[in-house]
Amino acid sequence: MPINPILAQNYVFGSEDIAATCAKNAAVAAKEGCKDLVQVWSLAGHISNAASVPITDPDSMPFATHPFGQKMLQSLIFHYGNHYDVQTAAMLACIFHVKSNESKPKKVADTNSGGNISPGGSPYHTVVPADNTFEVWNIVGAALKRNRSNSWSDSVEEYSFFDDHTTRDGRSDFRDEEREALAASSKLLGPAYSTQFDQYKTIYADVLYRWNLLEQRAQVLKTVSTSAEKHKGIEFVTECQHCKKDVTGAQCQSCKKYSFCCIICGVSVKGCSSFCMACGHGGHTKHMEEWFRDMDVCPSGCGCKCLEANDIFGT
């Protein structure tokens, strides 16, 4: 089996010194006799050491762009992932995970300032007022002359439109994009495969949960960068019998009490339940099944023919 519970229990997670973390994990693998993993963690430590060397030459490229940098590390993760060793793949992705910086909102000029174009500002009297909701463009330059003459010879002062990436001479300024591209290329794990790496982490976290290694599982889930997909299926909403609030689960989030009682035994339902789609009554699945073996009406006494209204047990 490619996944080892002893390794899972003894592996160490992120610290500021990634190379030291890799060395500790290599020692753990050596103790278990996993020679290939010793080489992998040693190689990962060398990659981290090389990438941590500060760049002194402004013309030099980050080590992550080197063939033994980002490409080597990502190939190691994919290799073990393709060979069903999700433990090694997920651990490498966790150790070298870097939190992405939140994108900073772009500064938008106040469109209500005096630099806005106003009716009559053009010698043709046909300039439409600027749309205040269209905030991508900035209006820069001196205010237009309030010249209302219809003469073709009258001129207005120079003004220009440019967005966040255009300078006064019309050239594009992509320094922000260049910085972002440089930052992405400097990381040993680029954002292009973050979704796939998160899948390895999620699978490994599920394995750790089954092994009751909850602390290690929490450490893995800390590095998951993509949010979980929202539930898109059908949800049944019940009314809490205590506070009358709508509830989607077994426990009410308002009063913290169990919201659904079995119509037969009167005990709160915490697990599997079955209920009628017509009258809404129900209870423990086992109790409902036993009831409808001999009866065809609702046990609540409402008179509903539950088996006819919806075929609950396939009868």
N, C-alpha and C positions, 0 to 999 in steps of 0.2 A: 504494500500500500504506500503510495507516494506521500501521504500525510502522516506525520508522526506526532502523537499526543505529547510525548516527552519533550520534543522540540518546541511544540506549541506552548507548553508550560514554562519553559526556561528561556525562550527567546526574549530579548530585551527590545524595547521600542525607542522611539525618537528621543534624541537629545541634541544639544547644540553641536556636538562633535559626532558627525555621522560616521567618520572613519573609526572612531572608538567603538561605536555601536556595532559596526560591521565586524570588528575584531572580537567583540564579546560573543556575537552570534556564531562566528567561525569557531570559537572555542567550544561553544555548546554543541555544534555539529561534530566537532572532532571527538568530543566525549562520547557521542552516540555512534561513532564509527562511520559517519557519512562523509567520506573523503571528497566526493564531488561537491557537496555543499560547502566544505571548507574552502575549496578553490573558488567557488562562486562568491562567498562572503569576503574572501581575501581580495579578489578582483574588484568587487564593489568598493572596498575600502581604498584601494589604489585610485580608482576613478574619483572618489570623493576628495582624496588628498590632492590630486592633480587639479581638480576643479576649484579648490579653495585657494590656490595660489593667486595672489593679486596680480592684476594686469598692469604692468608699468609702461609698456610700449603702446601708445595710442593707436598704432596701426595693426596691432595684433588682434586676433580673434579669440573669443572665449574658448576654454577647453571643451565646453559642451558641443561645439561645432566640429571638434576633432572626431575622426572615425572611432576612436576608443572612448569617446565621451557619451553623448546622448544616444547615438545609434547602438553602441555596444551595450549600454545598460538596458535600453528598451528591447534589444534582441534577446537578452538574458530573460527578461520577464516573459516575453512571448514564447520563448523556447520551453520554459517550465510550465507555462499555462497550456501550451499545446500538448504537453506530455502529462497532463492531468495533475501536475504538482502545483495545485493552487496555493498551497501553503508558502512555498518559496516565492512564487510570483506575487502573491499578495504582500508578503513581508518586504520584498524589495520595493514594491510600489509604496508601501507605508513609510519605510525608512527615508526614502528620497522624495517624499511628498512635500511640496512647497505650497503654502497658502497663496492663492491668487489675490492680487490687490484689487479692491473694488474700484470700478471705473469711476473716475471723478466726473461730476456733472460739468458740462461745458458752460462757460460764462456767457450769458446772453445780455446784450446791451438793452437798455431800457428804451422801448420803442415809443414811449410817451415823451421823450426828451425833445429839446428844441431842434435837434438835427433831423427830425422827421420831415418828409415832404408834405407840404400842405397845398390845398387847392389854390390855384392862382400863382404858384411859385414858378411855373413855366411860362415862357412867353406865348405858348399856344393855349394856355388856359385849359389844358386837357389832361393834366397829371392827376391820377387817381390817388387819394390818400392811402398811405401804407396800411396794410392789414396788420393790426396789432397781434393777431394770433399767429402770424407767420414769423416765427422768431429765429429762423435759421439765418437770415440775412441781417447784417449790421449796416447801418447807414452812417458813413463817416465823411468828414469834411466840413467845410464851412456851411453855414446856413444859406439857403437859397435867397436870393434877393426877392423882395416883395414887389417885383416889377410887373405891373399889370398892363403894360403897353403891348399892343398887338404888332409892333414893328418887328420885322424879321431880323433887323440888325441888332436888336437888343440881345444881350447875352446874360447868362447867369454864371455865377461862380462855379468853379469845378467841384463836382462831387463824385463819389464812387461808391459802388456796392462791392462788398467782398465778404466771403464767409470766413469761418475759423481757420481755413487752410490757404487763404489767398492774401498776399501782401499788396502794398500800394502799387507796386510796379506790375501787378497782374500775375506774378509767379506764385505757384503753390508752395505753401510752407507745410511740409509733412514731418516736421521734427517730432511731433507727438507720436505719429505712427512709427517713425524710425526708432524712437525710444522703446515703444511697446514691442516692436519686432526684435530689437536687441535684447530686451529683457527676456522674451520668450526663448531666444536662441541661447541665452546664458544659463537656462535651467537644464538640469540633467534629465528631467522628465517634462517634455513639452505638453501643452494643453491639448494637442491633437488626439491623443489616445486616453485622455482622462476618463472617458466614459467606460472604456474597456477595462482600464485599471480598477475602476470602481466596482465593476462586476466581479473581478477576482476578490476584491476586499469583502464584498457583500457575501459571496459564497463562503469564503473562509470564516467570516464572522458567524455565519449560521452553523458551521462545523464547531467552532469554539463554544457556541451556545449549547450544542448537544453534548459537549464534553464538560459542561458546567465551568468553563474557564471564562467567567463573566468579565473579569478585569481586563484580560487580554482582548476580549471581544470589544469592550468599550474603547480600548486604545486603537483598534483597527478602524472602528466606525468613526473615530475622530477625524480620520484622514479622508473620508469619503467626501468628495467635492460636489457631486451632483445630488440634488434633492430627489427624494423618492417620488415616484410617479403617483399622482393622485388616483384614488379609487374611481373607476369609471363604470362599475357594475351597478346592480340594483340594491338599494338599501331599504329595509323595512323600518318604518318609524312607528313606535308605540307611545302610548301616553302613560307617564308615571302614575301609579296608583296612589302615590303619596302627595306629590306636589303638582300633578297634572301637567307637567312640562313634557315636551316631545323628547323622546329618547331613541337613539339608534343602536344602543348596545344593551347589555344585561343590567348595567348599573347606571343610575341617573347621575349626570354630572352636576345637577343643581343641589339635590338633597343628599347625594352619595348613598342612597338606598337602592336595593334591587327593585327594578321597576315592574317586573312581570311575575305574577303568581300563577301557579298551576291551578286551573279551574277545578281539578279533581281533588288534589291533596291539600291545596291551599298554601303550599310552601313556595318560596321564591325560586324562580328558575335561574340557575347560574350557568347551565351548560346547554345541551341541545334541546330545542323546543320545537313544537309543531302547533300551528294554529290555523284556523279557518279563514280563508280569504274573504268569505262572505260576511260572517258575523263578528269576526275578530277574536273569538274565544279560543283558548288553547292551553297548553301546559307542557309538562315533561313529555318527550317523545314516547317513552316507554308506556306511560300512563295513558296517553291518547291512543296508542296502538291497541292496548289491552281493552280499552273502552269500546272502540269501534269494531272489535271482533264480533261482539254480540249486539251492539246498538247501532242505530243509523241516525240518531238525532244528537244534537249538541248536549254535552253533559251540564251545561249551565242552565238548561231549562228554557232557553230562548225559543226553542222550536225549530231551529235551523237544521235543514238536512245537509249536514256538512259534507258527507261523502258524495252527495249528488252535486253540491255546489262546486267542490273542487276535489279531485281524486288525489287525496293526500298520500295514501300508501300503495297506490297502483292497483287497487282492487276494482 
